Amino acid sequence: MAEIPAIKSSHPRQRRRAGSDGPTHKERDYLEIIYYLVQRGEPVIAAHVARWLSLQPPTVSHALQEMERKAYIRRDERGEISLTRAGSDLAERVIRRHCILERFLADSIGIPWHLVHEEAVQLEHALSPLLEERITAMLRKATTCPHGNPIPGSGFTAVGSVRLDRVVAGTMFTIQRIEEEAEERTDLLRYLEAHRLLPGNQFFIPDASADYGITLRSCNRDMTLSPEVAAIIWGESSPISALNS
Ligand SMILES: [Zn+2]
């Protein structure tokens, strides 16, 4: 009679508990955020991570200590955080998984654009390596998430982008991406989607002011965004003459 494999070693939940010194779900979230903050080229401190996660600084500080112990991050004497090689590799894997899930949810099963981030956050920790591999194979050509943010390892980088709150009046602006931090704000994403402020869409900028906001024109309709909202939108700015030539 064929031997039944031992239940203990084959049970998925038990397998998931194995390797308890690996990164926790929370640590994966932190790595993702630290990676994005590092990419911005600004000094990364615990307060930035706390703000992004809407957590109290002591909570974040405790988690960062543990991540330092596991050698995912380093902190210098001023408290500035950087990722170790292991931390950076892990962060890229976490982000790639998040991005391909977002693409799958948006492109294959029609989840609305403003909800794909939220849905992917819920699913990403449960994605098995097999499912990840199959979804990646389906989306071989994808280089960005549906919000336009580059998928690590895809070879695409958003070089040359300008922030919408820094463009000058009289130019054309093509949206390339919505900043990662804003993906947490579902209401804001809903607003952007409702107004067609999506990657790939192009607008004329008739008016731009650091105090009053940026006006975008499309199909003879104007809308003015506050400088705060414009600051989360990145894209390509071009003079009208270049566009018409
Ligand atoms: Zn995204």
Residues whose N, C-alpha, C, O or C-beta is under 5 A from the ligand:
A	BS01	ZN	E102 C145 P146 H147
